[in-house]
Amino acid sequence: MKPLPKKIKFAGFTYKVKMTDDLDGGDSWGRTMFAKQEIYIERGLSIEKQWETLIHEMLHVALRHTTGLKEFKDEREEDVTRAWSMNIFGILKQNDII
C-alpha cells in the first residue's frame, strides 16, 4: 500500500497532510484545520487506517466546500463521512489504487 501523500489538492486549495502524536481524543484519529489548510493523521495507526482516516478527513473538506457551511459539524456529518470513508477506502484498496 502506498504511503500517504504530503499534500492533497481540492477545489483550488492545497491541504498539507501531517502525521502527529498529539490528537486529543481517544476516538479521533484525524483532524482538519480548515483555516490552516492542514489535515492531521494519528501517527500510530496502521497504513490502512491512516488511508481510511485521510479519506474521512477529505470528505469533511468536500462537505464544507460543496455546502458552503462553516458550522456543519454535527453527528449527521460524522455519520455520513464515516460511512462513505469506509466504502471509498474499500473500493480503492480492493482495486489496488492505493
N, C-alpha and C positions, 0 to 999 in steps of 0.2 A: 504494500500500500504506500502511496506517495506521502511524503511529509506535507504538513500544512504549508500553504503559501504565506509569504511575509506580508502580502497586501492583496486586497480584493477591490476591484473597481465595480461601482454600481451607480447608475443614474448620474454619471458625470463626476462622482466623488470617489476618492480613493480612501479606503479604510485600512489602516495598519492592523495586522494580526500579531498579537503579542502573547507569549506564554508567561504565566505568573503563578506564584505560590500564595498570593495574597487575596484571593477571593474570600469574602466574609459571608459565610452561609453554607451549611452542610450540603444542601441540595443544589447550590448554584455552581455550575461548572463553567459558565461563561458569562460575560457581561459586555455590553456595548456602551461605549461613551460616545453619544451622538455628536456632542459639541466638539470633541477632540477627533472624531472620526477614527476611533480605535476600538478593536474587538479584543477582549482578553479571554484566554482559554486557560483553564487549570492545567498546570504542567504535569501532575502526577497521573493523568488519565491515560488509558491505552490509546494507541493511534486511532483505533476505530471510534472510540468515544470522543477523541479530540475532533475528528471529522464530523461526527454527528452534532457535536456542540457548535462547531463553526457554522454548519448548515442552519442550525437552530437560531443562532445569532444573526445570520444573514437574512433569515425570514423575518426577524424583528425589524431589521433595516428596511426590507422590502415593504412591510406593512406600514411603517412610518412614512416612507417616501411616497407610496401609492395612495395612502389615505389622507395624507397631509395633516394628520392629527399628531400633536406633540405629546398628548397625555392619553394614549390609547392603552397604556399598560394596565391590564387587569387580568383576571382569571380567564376570560374568553380569549384574549390574545395568547396567553400562555398555553391554553388547551390546543388552540389552532397550531401554534408553532411547534409544540411537542409532537402532535400527530403527524404533521407534514414533514418535520425534520427526520423522523424515524423512517417514513416512507421514502423520501428522497434519498437518504443515506443508503437504504437497502437497494434501491434501483441502481445508484452509482457504483456501489460495491459489487453487487452481483453481476454487473456488466463490465467489470474491470475498468471503470472510468477513473476511479480514484485509487 
